[in-house]
Amino acid sequence: MGRLPLAKKIGLRLTIIVMMLVACEFAFRYGVWDKLAKPGSYAGTVVMIKNAVESLGPDKVDFLTIGDSIVGSGLNHQEVATTAQKYGLTHVHVGTGGMHWMSTDFMIRWVKQQSPRLQNAVIATNVNNFRFAGNGEYELAISAPIARPWNSERMLNSVEFKKENIRTYGVYSALFQYRDDIRDLVESPVKRVRDIRWTRRYAPNEKIIFDPIAVSRNICRVPLASIQACADTKSPNPEDINVVTQCRNDAPRAAKQAEQKLDYRTWVDPTSWPHLNRLKPLRQQQLRDLPLKRPIMVVLMPVPKLTRESIQPIGIHEWTLSVLNPLVEEGTIELHDYTKLFDDGGESGGAGGPNGGIDCTAFHDLSHLNSVGQSRLTAKLLPILEDHLYRRAASGGNATK
């Protein structure tokens, strides 16, 4: 008889714990963590973007640009926004570092909920984003603040659930998506409060969706005949440390590719690249399902020739086009391909030369454009945006080509 009260007490405590966890799960799914998210973290940056869009007022966004950090520094978002404003339209940049197809999908849907007038998007991506379904489990943290309603099925398309990897549990639970952010708060609560206050005071939300990211340095001092030549740079100039470090990190991948010679041109053989044959219909369907007017504008960002030919599989550009061209033909997207925009240009010399066929004046590392490259790419794309999107929208027609 004496065990019954103890059993009841334990049962009651377990019930309370379960109820608290369920309550926390629903609270996290519906935005309770937004005010506490760590500034600068994946979730914290997305929360800043959300706040910036909401600060414009209800139903204010006509167009958006979205992509990862390559897009952040690759286009002059202020110039794009200013051009749209001439037509009485609002064009915002809602991309962030690490963003891939899952978080792109969730962000576009979230903006569409906030602004039903949203017409179209400039989805700026690059050939490397057509190699795998997802970008790693950390993309769950990017998606968490905007994944409303919860959609584990969409998440599982990009992040494979693995019992042995606790980070992948985020496909089913918001508590696991915010796991690192919660732990950081518990370890340093005072610092978190200070960081949040500083961000609110000195980093206005609006800047994140309109202001460009401009980096002035280039990579012309670094030997770029090969990844290894770059990695072997002795005592690099302080401004070149980032790109040299990138080369050193990429050198093993370049050596592996040189040995294996992975070739995506054989993707048509299902036995050669089974993941590519699964990826192609997935990526196409992700674009078809977006709640946007047609055609959706897809931009392939510049990728240095050295990166494409040393690190990425042979034929990755052709493979990417094989995914996108059918969507162009059916009218789902219009494609603007700038992958090779800065090949063999400027003072860099031709392929096989000291700078490997790269216009070294346009990049600040082997992934991201600097202010020179940003200006040149924006100058090419802006007239297209003006003609295909803004003029048509302002005249009352569909914002389509």
Secondary structure, DSSP 8 states (H G I E B T S, - for coil): -THHHHHHHHHHHHHHHHHHHHHHHHHHHTTTTTTTS-TTSHHHHHHHHHHHHHHT-TT--SEEEE--HHHHHHS-HHHHHHHHHTTT--EEE---TT--HHHHHHHHHHHHHH-TT--EEEEEE-GGGGSSS-S-TTHHHHHGGG--S--HHHHHHHS---TT-GGGGGGT-HHHHTHHHHHHHHH-HHHHHHHHHHHHHHS-HHHHHH--------STTS--SSHHHHHT-SS--GGGHHHHHHHHHHHHHHHHHHHH--BGGGTTSTTT-HHHHHHHHHHHHHHHTSSS-SSEEEEE----HHHHHHTS-BTHHHHHHHHHHHHHHTTSEEEEE-TTTTBT-TTS-STTSTTTTB-GGGBSSSS-B-HHHHHHHHHHHHHHHIIIIIHHHHTTS-S--
